[in-house]
């Protein structure tokens, strides 16, 4: 079957807005028909996505999805985010359409199109399902960080991820000071995504108040700078 191919066929409310959106991401239209049924084929490199019109489709309850395996995700995410920022005046992190955030070292991200279809772009060499081999966390904060990452990056559930971190952060002895710093940074990033920039900046001040080793503080500073840059795109 080495010459066989499988192409996802995704429903959409209307063909034209769908093609316009994917055009922003660099997908070219290779075929389109309006009658008897709306249908279109697109391609970006080796990735093919086909679409068909579906009457009565509710984008808010849509659940169609597909995976696109790529060689590299960080640069691709940056390309998509910049194209969407230029088109919409900001990077759309909520609503429809939207793109999930990308943190350094992350191995996947998701684009949700105007019809609610989720297209997940995954780095080809992603090991262990998350792009990094991790020791099993033993502290409450360590476990919360791992759970929050999976909720955020795999399930796109920012609200649930934030709740997990909030519960752990309320406990003074939940983990090491470095883990608390990472958890606060993760929560700050989620605050931006959830539209609460003041909360994100409050969490950043909480990090500044921690007695962190210089190396840990420097690593978190780079992450906080990225969060602040993201916050500016939402204002």
Beta strands, then each sheet from edge to edge (+ up, - down):
strand 1: 8-12
strand 2: 28-33
strand 3: 39-44
strand 4: 47-53
strand 5: 65-70
strand 6: 98-99
strand 7: 108-112
strand 8: 118-123
sheet 1: 1+ 4+ 3- 2+
sheet 2: 5+ 8+ 7- 6+
end
